[in-house]
C-alpha cells in the first residue's frame, strides 16, 4: 500500500506532525499482585486440599482470636441504668453496679446479676434469685425498676473458671446419666436439658471446662508457633544467606559456631532458666527462637552456594549491584522453594515442642490453656477418656491443616509448576 503525501500515516491524526502517540504503560496498583504472584496464587487454588485447608484453618483461627466472646465467665456487654459496660475489656468494681466492694465484680454471683437486672436494688442481698425472677416484669413490690441486662458468651466459662457442679472432678459431658424424673423415680439415659449443664466436653481434674481450654489452647499454640517460626526463620535465612554468598573463612567460622551451639542441651538450658527466672510465655519464645534458628541455615546456605556463581549473579556484580540487593532480591526468591519445603517441619516441630514441654511440666505456666497440659491430665486420669480424645482431635486437626497448607505453598512457589 502506497501513501500519498497528503494522506496521514497510520495512527496519526490529520494535520498532526511527528511520530504517532504511544499509549502509556498500564500501571500496577499499589496492592495488586505481580503477574508471577498471580500465577502462584492460581496454582495454590488449583490444589483443592491446600485451598480448603487454608479456608478451614482461617475460620478456626479467626474464631479463636475472639475466644473471649465465645468462652468467658464475664459478659461482653452490660446495660446498667442506661449506661453500657464492657467487662471483657475493662475492670469494673462491684460498686459500679451498686455493690459494697471495690474488688472486681463476680458476674456469675447471683447478687451481682440481681443488681444489674434490677438497677442496683438493695433487696438483692436478701434473696437474689427471687428478685431476679420478679424483675422480669420490670416491677418489684409495686415499684417500677430500671431494668438492666447482660449479654453472655455461648460458653459461660473461661479457660481458668472452676465449674460449680456437684461431683468429683473430672466430670464427663453431662449427656447420659442417672436422674430423678417427675414421677419421683430414678432413671438412666439422656439427661433433661435442665440437668445437663454447659460442659459439652466435660471438665478436667480441676473442674475447668475442657471445650473452653481447647479453644484458648488452640489459639495459644498457633500464636506461639507463628511468633517462634517467623523470628527463627528470619534469623536462619539471613545467617544462611551470609554464609552461602560470601563463603570462605566467614562460612567456616559460622559453621563451627553453629555446630557448637547445636551441641548445647536445649532441655537442660530451659529447665535451668525456668528454675531461675520462672516459667513465662516470652521467655519460652526467646529460648525456642534461640535454639530453632539453625534449622534453615543449612538449606539456605546450600542454595546460595549453588547460585552465587551463576550467570545472572555475575552479571549483577559486573553492573555494580550491591551485595544485599543481589542476595535478597535476586538470589533469595530462587532459594525459597527449598526453604518452604522445610517450613512444615519447623511449624509442626514447634507445636510438638511446646506440647512436649507442657507435658513434662517445663513449658508454659500451669494456669495457661495448653494442649500439652491437657494431654498430661489425660494420662493421669485414664478414667476420663474425653480429655485424651479432645487433645488428640485438636492436635490432629491443627497439624493436618498446617501441613496441607504448606505443601500447597511449596508447590505454588515451585518454578517448574509456576512457569509450565
C-alpha positions in Angstrom: 0.0 0.0 0.0 1.4 3.4 -1.0 0.6 6.5 1.0 0.2 9.9 -0.8 2.0 12.9 0.6 -1.3 14.3 1.7 -2.5 11.1 3.5 -1.9 10.8 7.2 0.3 7.9 8.3 -1.4 5.1 10.3 -2.0 6.1 13.9 -1.6 9.8 13.2 -4.5 12.3 13.1 -4.8 14.6 10.1 -2.6 17.7 10.5 -0.5 16.1 13.2 3.3 16.1 12.8 5.8 13.7 14.3 5.5 10.1 15.4 2.2 8.6 16.4 1.3 8.8 20.0 2.2 5.8 22.2 -0.3 4.6 24.9 1.2 4.9 28.3 2.0 1.6 30.0 -0.5 0.2 32.4 0.5 1.0 36.0 0.3 -1.8 38.5 -1.9 -1.0 41.5 -0.2 -0.4 44.9 -1.8 -3.5 46.4 -2.1 -5.5 43.1 -0.2 -8.8 42.9 2.5 -9.1 40.3 1.9 -11.5 37.3 4.3 -14.0 38.9 2.4 -14.0 42.3 -0.9 -14.2 40.4 0.3 -17.4 38.8 1.4 -18.7 42.1 -2.0 -17.9 43.7 -3.7 -19.7 40.8 -1.5 -22.8 41.3 -2.3 -22.7 45.0 -6.1 -22.5 44.4 -5.8 -25.5 42.0 -4.6 -27.6 44.9 -8.1 -28.2 46.4 -6.7 -29.9 49.6 -4.5 -26.9 50.4 -7.0 -24.3 49.5 -9.8 -25.7 51.6 -7.4 -26.4 54.4 -6.5 -22.7 54.3 -10.2 -21.7 54.5 -10.9 -24.1 57.4 -7.8 -23.1 59.3 -8.6 -19.4 58.7 -12.1 -19.8 60.1 -10.9 -21.7 63.1 -8.0 -19.4 63.9 -10.2 -16.3 63.3 -12.8 -17.6 65.7 -10.1 -18.4 68.3 -8.9 -14.8 68.1 -12.3 -13.8 69.6 -12.3 -16.6 72.2 -13.2 -14.0 74.9 -16.5 -13.6 73.1 -17.1 -17.3 72.8 -16.0 -18.7 76.1 -15.8 -16.4 79.1 -17.1 -16.1 82.7 -17.8 -12.4 82.1 -20.5 -10.8 79.9 -19.1 -8.9 77.0 -21.8 -6.2 77.3 -23.8 -5.0 80.3 -26.5 -2.4 80.3 -27.0 -0.9 83.8 -29.1 2.2 84.5 -28.9 3.4 80.9 -25.1 3.0 80.6 -23.1 0.4 78.8 -20.2 -1.6 80.2 -17.7 -3.9 78.6 -16.4 -6.3 81.3 -14.3 -8.3 78.8 -12.1 -5.3 78.1 -12.2 -3.3 81.3 -12.1 -3.7 85.0 -15.3 -2.7 86.9 -15.6 -2.9 90.7 -18.7 -4.3 92.3 -19.6 -0.7 93.5 -20.1 0.2 89.8 -23.3 -1.9 89.9 -24.5 -0.9 93.4 -22.4 -3.4 95.4 -20.3 -2.9 98.5 -16.8 -4.0 97.5 -14.1 -2.3 95.4 -12.9 -5.6 94.1 -13.8 -6.8 90.6 -17.4 -7.8 90.2 -18.0 -11.5 90.1 -20.6 -11.5 87.3 -21.7 -15.1 87.9 -22.6 -14.3 91.5 -26.4 -14.2 91.8 -26.2 -11.0 93.9 -24.3 -9.1 91.1 -26.7 -10.4 88.5 -29.6 -9.2 90.6 -28.0 -5.8 91.0 -27.6 -5.5 87.2 -31.1 -6.6 86.3 -32.8 -4.6 89.0 -30.8 -1.4 88.6 -28.9 -1.7 91.9 -31.8 -2.7 94.2 -30.7 -3.1 97.8 -33.1 -6.1 98.4 -30.8 -8.2 96.1 -28.6 -9.1 99.1 -31.6 -10.9 100.8 -33.0 -13.1 98.0 -31.1 -12.5 94.7 -32.7 -15.4 92.8 -36.2 -14.4 93.8 -35.8 -10.8 92.8 -34.2 -11.8 89.5 -37.3 -13.7 88.7 -39.5 -10.8 89.8 -37.5 -8.3 87.8 -38.6 -9.8 84.5 -41.8 -7.7 84.6 -39.9 -4.5 85.5 -41.9 -4.1 88.7 -40.8 -5.2 92.2 -43.1 -4.8 95.2 -45.3 -2.3 93.3 -42.4 -0.1 92.3 -41.0 0.2 88.8 -37.3 -0.5 88.4 -34.7 0.5 85.8 -34.2 -3.0 84.4 -30.7 -3.9 83.1 -29.3 -6.8 81.2 -26.1 -8.6 80.2 -25.0 -10.4 77.1 -23.1 -13.6 77.8 -20.8 -15.7 75.6 -22.0 -19.0 74.3 -19.8 -20.9 76.7 -20.1 -19.3 80.2 -16.7 -20.4 81.3 -13.2 -19.1 80.6 -10.1 -21.4 80.4 -9.5 -21.0 84.2 -13.0 -20.8 85.5 -13.8 -23.6 88.0 -17.2 -25.2 87.2 -19.5 -25.2 90.2 -21.2 -28.6 89.8 -21.6 -31.4 92.3 -19.4 -34.5 91.9 -15.7 -35.3 91.8 -13.5 -33.9 89.0 -13.0 -34.6 86.2 -16.7 -34.5 85.2 -17.8 -36.2 82.0 -20.0 -34.4 79.5 -23.5 -34.4 81.0 -25.5 -36.1 78.3 -26.1 -39.5 79.7 -26.5 -40.3 83.3 -29.0 -41.0 86.2 -31.6 -38.5 87.2 -34.9 -38.3 89.1 -37.9 -37.9 86.9 -41.2 -36.1 87.5 -42.6 -39.3 88.9 -40.0 -39.3 91.7 -38.3 -42.4 90.4 -34.6 -42.8 89.3 -34.0 -43.1 85.6 -30.9 -43.7 83.5 -30.4 -42.3 80.0 -30.2 -38.9 78.2 -30.5 -36.2 80.9 -33.1 -33.5 80.6 -31.8 -30.2 79.3 -32.0 -28.5 82.8 -29.7 -31.2 84.3 -27.1 -31.4 81.6 -25.1 -28.2 82.4 -23.0 -26.3 79.9 -19.9 -28.5 79.7 -20.1 -30.0 76.2 -16.8 -31.8 76.5 -16.8 -32.2 80.3 -14.2 -30.8 82.8 -10.6 -31.6 83.7 -9.2 -32.6 87.1 -9.6 -29.0 88.5 -13.2 -28.6 87.3 -12.3 -26.3 84.3 -14.3 -26.6 81.1 -12.5 -28.7 78.5 -14.0 -27.0 75.5 -13.0 -23.5 76.7 -9.5 -24.7 77.4 -9.3 -26.3 73.9 -10.3 -23.1 72.2 -7.8 -21.0 74.2 -5.2 -23.7 73.8 -5.6 -23.8 70.0 -5.1 -20.0 69.8 -2.1 -20.0 72.1 -0.4 -22.8 70.2 -0.9 -21.1 66.8 0.3 -17.7 68.1 3.3 -19.2 69.8 4.1 -21.1 66.6 3.7 -18.0 64.4 6.0 -15.9 66.6 8.7 -18.6 67.0 8.7 -19.7 63.4 8.8 -16.1 62.0 11.6 -15.0 64.2 13.6 -18.2 63.8 13.1 -18.3 60.0 14.2 -14.7 59.5 17.4 -15.2 61.6 18.1 -18.6 59.9 17.6 -17.2 56.3 19.8 -14.2 57.0 22.6 -16.3 58.5 22.4 -18.9 55.7 22.4 -16.2 53.0 25.5 -14.5 54.5 27.4 -17.8 54.7 26.5 -19.1 51.3 27.0 -15.8 49.5 30.4 -14.9 50.9 31.7 -18.4 51.7 35.4 -18.7 52.6 36.6 -18.0 56.1 33.3 -16.4 57.2 31.4 -19.6 56.2 33.9 -21.7 58.1 33.6 -19.7 61.3 29.8 -19.6 61.2 29.7 -23.4 60.6 31.8 -24.1 63.6 29.7 -21.7 65.8 26.5 -23.4 64.7 27.9 -26.9 65.4 28.9 -25.8 68.9 25.5 -24.2 69.5 23.6 -27.2 68.3 25.5 -29.3 70.8 24.1 -27.4 73.8 21.4 -29.4 75.5 18.2 -27.4 74.9 16.1 -29.1 77.6 18.6 -28.6 80.3 19.0 -24.9 79.5 15.2 -24.4 79.6 15.0 -26.2 83.0 17.8 -24.1 84.5 16.5 -20.8 83.2 12.9 -21.6 84.3 14.2 -22.5 87.7 16.0 -19.1 88.0 13.6 -16.8 86.2 10.3 -18.7 86.4 8.1 -20.0 83.6 6.7 -17.5 81.2 5.4 -17.2 77.6 8.0 -14.7 76.3 10.9 -16.5 78.0 9.9 -19.7 76.3 9.6 -17.9 72.9 13.1 -16.5 73.3 14.6 -19.9 74.2 12.8 -21.6 71.3 14.0 -19.0 68.8 17.5 -19.1 70.2 17.7 -22.9 69.6 15.5 -23.1 66.5 17.1 -20.6 64.1 19.7 -23.1 62.9 17.1 -25.3 61.2 17.0 -23.3 58.0 20.7 -22.2 57.9 21.9 -25.3 56.1 19.2 -25.3 53.4 19.6 -21.5 52.6 23.4 -21.8 52.7 23.4 -24.6 50.2 21.1 -22.7 47.8 23.3 -19.6 47.9 26.5 -21.6 47.5 25.0 -23.1 44.3 23.7 -19.9 42.9 26.5 -17.4 43.7 28.4 -18.4 40.6 25.5 -18.5 38.1 25.4 -16.1 35.2 22.8 -13.7 36.5 24.7 -13.2 39.7 27.9 -12.5 37.8 26.1 -10.0 35.6 24.6 -8.2 38.6 28.1 -7.9 40.1 29.5 -6.6 36.9 26.8 -3.9 36.7 27.7 -2.8 40.2 24.6 -4.0 42.1 25.1 -4.1 45.8 25.6 -7.4 47.6 22.4 -7.0 49.7 20.3 -6.4 46.6 21.8 -9.5 44.8 21.3 -11.6 47.9 17.7 -10.7 48.9 16.2 -9.5 45.6 17.7 -11.9 43.1 19.1 -15.0 44.9 16.6 -15.4 47.8 13.5 -15.9 45.6 15.2 -18.8 43.8 16.1 -20.3 47.2 12.5 -20.0 48.6 11.3 -23.4 47.2 13.8 -25.3 49.3 13.2 -23.0 52.2 9.4 -23.5 52.0 10.0 -27.3 51.9 11.4 -27.1 55.4 8.7 -24.8 56.9 6.1 -27.6 57.5 8.6 -29.5 59.6 9.6 -26.4 61.5 5.9 -25.5 62.2 4.9 -29.0 63.3 8.1 -29.3 65.3 7.4 -26.1 67.2 3.9 -27.1 68.1 5.2 -30.5 69.2 8.0 -29.0 71.2 5.5 -26.7 73.1 3.2 -29.7 73.8 6.1 -31.9 74.9 7.4 -29.2 77.3 4.0 -28.7 78.8 3.5 -32.4 79.1 6.8 -32.7 81.0 6.0 -29.7 83.2 8.7 -27.4 81.8 6.6 -25.3 79.4 4.1 -22.6 80.0 2.7 -21.8 83.5 0.3 -24.4 84.8 -2.6 -21.9 84.6 -2.1 -21.4 80.9 -4.5 -23.1 78.5 -2.2 -25.7 77.0 -2.9 -28.8 74.9 0.1 -30.5 76.3 -1.1 -30.0 79.8 -4.5 -31.4 78.8 -2.6 -34.5 77.4 -0.9 -34.8 80.7 -4.2 -34.8 82.5 -5.5 -37.5 80.1 -2.5 -39.6 81.1 -3.1 -39.1 84.8 -6.9 -39.7 84.5 -7.4 -42.7 82.3 -10.9 -43.0 83.6 -11.7 -39.7 81.8 -11.2 -40.5 78.1 -12.8 -37.3 76.9 -9.6 -35.5 77.9 -7.4 -37.6 75.6 -9.9 -37.6 72.8 -10.2 -33.8 72.9 -6.4 -33.2 72.9 -5.8 -35.7 70.2 -8.5 -34.3 67.9 -7.3 -30.7 68.3 -3.7 -31.8 67.6 -4.6 -33.9 64.6 -6.8 -31.2 63.1 -4.3 -28.4 63.6 -1.2 -30.3 62.3 -3.0 -31.8 59.3 -4.4 -28.4 58.2 -1.0 -26.7 58.5 0.9 -29.5 56.7 -1.6 -29.4 53.8 -1.4 -25.6 53.6 2.4 -25.5 53.5 2.5 -28.3 50.9 0.3 -26.1 48.7 2.5 -23.1 49.2 5.6 -25.1 48.4 4.1 -26.4 45.1 2.9 -22.9 44.2 6.4 -21.5 44.6 8.0 -24.3 42.6 9.3 -22.8 39.3 8.6 -26.0 37.4 4.9 -25.6 38.1 4.7 -21.9 38.0 6.1 -21.5 34.5 4.7 -24.6 32.9 
